Amino acid sequence: MSKTKKMMAGISSTALMLGMTGCSTAEEEYSIPDPPEDSSCAEWEWDADDGVWECEDGSSSHYGHYFYGGRYYKGKSALYASKEYAAYKNSSSFKGGTSSGTVKNSSGFGKGTTSSGG
């Protein structure tokens, strides 16, 4: 391969890598909180949409209940009716809204406005 072709291949691969980097997003991830330490329930599942823990212990009287702020809620309607939960859901500390168990806030390319030079 001639020096010109090698140089062009190097420039092309560098431009490709820079272009791909520009398309990625910067992600800020919040880890989910530790499960509650409550002797009434031995097994917990994180409800990623609502940002709360759900008791999955079939032998517990709280099975299927949601846990937030030190209290059990029998169902989602009871949870949603809670003033404390509503304040949490509307706060910056809310850890729900995704199905992955983590909250991802994206920023970077692909956000905002575009313009072209000329």
Sequence and secondary structure as in RCSB ss.txt:
>XXXX:A:sequence
MSKTKKMMAGISSTALMLGMTGCSTAEEEYSIPDPPEDSSCAEWEWDADDGVWECEDGSSSHYGHYFYGGRYYKG
KSALYASKEYAAYKNSSSFKGGTSSGTVKNSSGFGKGTTSSGG
>XXXX:A:secstr
  HHHHHHHHHHHHHHHHHHHHHSEEEEEE        TT S EEEETTTTEEEE  TTSTTTT EEETTEEESS
HHHHHH HHHHHHHTSTT   S SSSSEEEEEETTSS      
